[in-house]
Amino acid sequence: MGEVHKLSLQQALKRAALQNPDLALARLDAERAQHDIQIAGDAFSPRVRLRSDAVYTNGYPNSIGPDASSPALLGERTDMSLYNRPQHYQVAAAKQDAITAEIGPRAKADDVARQIASLYLDAEQSAREIDVVQAEMSSYRKIEAAVAGRVNEGYALPVDLSRSKVESAQNLQRLHALEADKTYSESLIALALGYSGNDLVEPAESAESFALPSFQSESDAVDTALSNNKEMMRLQSGMLAKRLERRSYAAVRLPQVDLVQQYALFAKRTYQDYFPGTNFQRNNAQLGASFTLPILVGLEPGARLQQADTDEEKLQVQIDDLGHRIRAATHRAFEELSKARSLLDVARQQLSLAQDESAVLNSQYAEGRSSLSDIEKAMNTESERRLAVSESEIGVARAKLNLLQQMGNLMPALMESLQQRNSLPNASD
């Protein structure tokens, strides 16, 4: 087994922002998209090539090399586009794609924050259940000792002692299962934070209190969810990139202007049989612009244009559908939070009632008016109610977490919520 790291949720989120593997991959994808801008803009960057032709010429010197240039002792050529509207739009589309890629790390940060917060709640729920079961085991040991004494005195049957031992064994097995669940949750937290598979991260404090952002109504929350949703941002940015790509296909018939610049140093012996010595010029240079007007561009640009229109229509359908789903999910999150709070209120009332009933039975037992069996049943009921309260409290926290995720920017919202809680340690739900 590796190390055990004790971290608060706030500390865990800070580490996840730097060390989470999925978040690191998302950042690398965004970085790769930045390089695509340079690739698309390469046509507008000067490319300079030097060459030297070591050839034997028999007859008229023919053009050689990839540039189809005349043989020269030293040659230089510079290529770049000066005016190319289709490629200009491709560069703009690449820049928009890079903006889209930058949304990826932010969306992944929210997913990672939700994952870690949920795992913290899992670990906390297991820890609470362990506390309840341990308290039950302590009480059952006392009852088992009392029953054993009554059996020895002849006031109880041996089956009563067997029943108490079975109850204790069941609680012990339940305790081991809960401890295994807690260890598993702590192992998953460690993996999410970039630790080794043998390490554990133990929550240093309660993670159940998540403060909700202020909003006037549910409709305001829906508007916030729509504006902050990363998938909606990605689709909208993809729509802009697709429109720029479409314009590049539509501009294929526009004239293009390229830089013309080259230099060549000729060897006289290569050309002396064809040019008089008095007219031979060793240094030759060209500088200017090459104008190209496409006349027949083929079928590909038109097909690409139609594909871009189809892709844009698909994106619009996805945007509309996502908007409907965001509204429905946000409304559902509000309902789930209200339901969780109602369940918590009922669970607390049931626990209070069970505690009162247990106190009455204990008093009656002292007076000889109730049996140990009644006490055991009351203890079981109280433990169940206590667990129900714990589960309901965690359920409220999960409902808040879900609503925070729906409203977007979960990572910064959680950090702000935890800072507010730390500044107000006595704040409650």
PyMOL commands that set and color helices and strands:
alter all, ss='L'
color gray80, all
select helices_A, chain A and resi 9-19+21-44+85-153+158-192+218-228+230-250+268-271+300-366+372-406+410-423
alter helices_A, ss='H'
color red, helices_A
select strands_A, chain A and resi 4-7+47-51+74-79+81-83+200-203+256-265+283-292
alter strands_A, ss='S'
color yellow, strands_A
deselect
rebuild
show_as cartoon
